[in-house]
Amino acid sequence: MPPAKHIEPPSVLPPSGFVRLAQLIPGVIPFSATTLWRKVREKEFPQPVKLSERVTAWKVEEVRAWMNSKGRSEERRVGKE
C-alpha cells in the first residue's frame, strides 16, 4: 500500500464559504487547536457552524473579520512580514 499523501492546508482563506479546522491551523491562525477551542468557548473567536453530525466549520467572513479586529492579515500569516 502506498504511503498516505500529506496535504498542506491553504495559507490564505478562500473568498467566501466555510473553512474547517485543518484549513485554519497552522497556516492562518497562529495558535493550536486547543487554544482555538478555548477561544471559541470564551467567545474570543467566532462560533463554528455544524454542517453535519461530523463536520464543523467557520464562516470565512467571520474569521476574516476576527483577523482584522486583531490586526492580523492573511499575508502576514504566510510569512510575508
Protein Blocks (a to p, Z undefined) as FASTA:
>chain_A
ZZdddddddfbdcfbdcddfklmpmklmccdfklmmmmmmnopaccdddfbfklccddfk
lmmmmmmmnopafklmnopZZ
